[in-house]
Amino acid sequence: MGIWNFLLSQFFQIIQGYSPLGSGIRILPWTIMPLFVAPVAGALSDRIGGHRLMGVGLTLQAAGLGTIAALSTPTTPYWQLVGPFAISGIGMAMFWAPVANVVLSAVKPEEQGQASGANNAIRELGGVFGVAVLASVFSSYGGYRTADTFVNGMNAAVWIGAGVVALGAVAAFAIGKSRVRVAEQTVGGETLAEAA
């Protein structure tokens, strides 16, 4: 989420001339969505499967990001971005709410501490790596010279981010296929099929 906030807050301030407070308020449809959606997503996680919620959430976030990149110009009216911001925020909440449950349910109880630590470390590393890579994309395709160069760089970074998030959605849905795939065990001469 960090790089999107960074680029979009600068877009609203530097390119469209809003104050820092005005910029923050305009990003609010994205950042406030988890407040409403995360509790519902957490409750649904056990019923329909966390991997499905994660996949749908990442799909929504990729769609929101792609729409932001497709619509953003130096003069894009704010109202056109409200929907994509909300969709991205809903997707973010649908991903983050069940992720811990999915990770911890994949390991034995005695391994949950290690799994939780690895999950947090990978999340932090991914955030740092994502900011570094997408900031490099931004500076390669654009910069701060003009409004158009800024938007060109921002849109390139957001498109690449949308692609990576879409790949994450595919991976999340694949988690479900591997868990549903039948694992055979031989017990007392009989073959039992059980969900992984």
Secondary structure as UniProt FT lines:
FT   HELIX           2..10
FT   HELIX           11..15
FT   HELIX           20..31
FT   HELIX           33..48
FT   HELIX           50..71
FT   TURN            74..75
FT   HELIX           79..105
FT   HELIX           109..111
FT   HELIX           112..141
FT   HELIX           147..180
FT   STRAND          182..187
FT   TURN            188..189
FT   STRAND          190..195
//
